[in-house]
Amino acid sequence: IERAKAGDGAAAAEIVERYQRRIFTLCVRVLGDADAAEELTQETLIKALTGLEKFDGRASLSTWLHRIATNACYSRIRSDRVRSKSRSPWPESGELPVPSRVQGGADALDARRRRHAVGVALDRINAEHRVVLVLRDVQGMEYEQLSEVLGVPVGTIKSRLFRARAALRDAIELLESASHQTGQHTERETR
């Protein structure tokens, strides 16, 4: 950090290399749009590197970068440039944790369906819920880090996470119910 502050390009490149993927993953999960996520990742890293003298070290660099990225996502959502119709489904690009056992056949298909259902449901909950779920459950941040990134007390983080998980569960159940009804309807029509 000190080398980057002093203008060392290699140090700045190391910061970009180390954090670029995590920032992109956060942005794509929150926005659901890879192009917008790429743009915000770049904006976040440029803002951080050009404003590195503002980094005071009270939080980790990772936390500071996630806060910048989260604020950028909220700004993008507020500006309404990302519409729900242009949102892509939960990416299946390998960014998700890989199960410890190899899945084959029906297991793999079922896992893919569940992952897709979670992605669609995630798209249907509000941005505040998406952010806290992605930061905690996808990126594995601790409550204290989340508190720093989002600028709210740990107790608020815990209640937001509880509400976010409930909202996600409700959205998944609604999707499954609709899918089940459609499946029954299709089954009756084929008879």
LINPENOR-V454125 format. One record per pair of residues at least 6 apart in sequence whose C-alpha atoms are under 8 Angstrom apart, sorted by the first residue. I is the first residue (numbers start at 1). J is the second residue. D is the distance in Angstrom with one decimal. If there is no record, write none. Layout:
I/J/D, I/J/D
//
This chain:
1/11/7.2, 1/12/7.9, 1/15/8.0, 1/52/7.9, 3/11/5.9, 3/12/8.0, 4/10/7.7, 4/11/5.0, 4/12/5.0, 4/49/7.8, 4/52/7.9, 5/52/6.1, 5/53/6.3, 12/49/7.0, 16/45/6.7, 19/62/7.3, 20/41/6.8, 20/45/7.6, 22/139/7.7, 23/41/5.8, 23/65/7.6, 23/66/6.6, 23/69/6.6, 24/37/5.8, 24/38/6.2, 24/40/7.8, 24/41/5.3, 25/37/7.9, 25/95/7.7, 26/69/7.8, 26/70/7.9, 26/131/7.8, 26/134/6.5, 26/135/7.0, 26/139/7.8, 27/36/7.9, 27/37/4.8, 27/38/7.9, 27/40/7.0, 27/41/7.1, 27/69/7.1, 27/70/7.5, 27/73/6.5, 28/34/5.5, 28/36/7.6, 28/37/4.9, 28/38/7.9, 29/90/7.3, 29/130/7.6, 29/134/6.7, 30/73/7.1, 30/127/6.7, 30/130/5.8, 30/131/5.9, 30/134/7.3, 31/37/6.8, 31/73/7.0, 31/77/7.6, 31/82/7.1, 31/87/7.1, 32/87/4.9, 32/88/5.4, 32/89/6.6, 32/90/6.9, 32/123/7.0, 33/82/7.7, 33/86/7.2, 33/87/5.3, 33/88/5.7, 34/88/7.8, 36/82/7.9, 40/69/7.1, 40/72/6.6, 40/73/7.3, 41/69/7.0, 44/65/7.2, 44/68/6.1, 44/69/5.5, 44/72/7.3, 45/65/7.6, 48/65/6.8, 48/68/7.6, 55/61/7.9, 55/64/7.7, 59/148/7.4, 63/145/6.3, 63/146/8.0, 63/148/6.9, 63/149/5.7, 64/149/6.7, 66/149/6.2, 67/148/7.7, 67/149/4.4, 67/150/6.4, 70/131/7.4, 70/149/7.7, 70/150/7.7, 74/127/7.5, 76/82/7.0, 77/127/7.8, 84/123/7.8, 87/123/7.7, 89/116/7.0, 89/119/5.9, 89/120/5.9, 89/123/7.7, 90/115/7.4, 90/116/6.0, 90/118/7.6, 90/119/4.1, 90/120/6.5, 91/119/7.8, 96/138/7.8, 117/172/6.5, 117/175/7.4, 118/168/7.7, 118/172/6.5, 121/168/6.1, 121/171/5.1, 121/172/5.4, 121/175/7.4, 122/130/6.4, 122/168/6.2, 122/171/7.8, 123/130/7.8, 124/171/7.0, 125/164/7.9, 125/167/6.6, 125/168/6.6, 125/171/7.4, 129/160/6.9, 129/161/7.1, 129/163/7.5, 129/164/4.6, 129/165/7.9, 129/167/7.9, 130/164/7.2, 132/146/7.6, 132/157/7.6, 132/160/7.2, 132/161/6.2, 132/164/7.4, 133/161/6.6, 133/164/6.7, 133/165/7.3, 135/141/5.8, 135/146/7.2, 136/142/6.7, 136/143/7.7, 136/146/7.5, 143/154/6.0, 143/157/6.8, 143/158/7.5, 144/154/6.2, 146/154/7.7, 146/157/7.0, 147/153/5.5, 147/154/5.4, 147/157/6.4
//
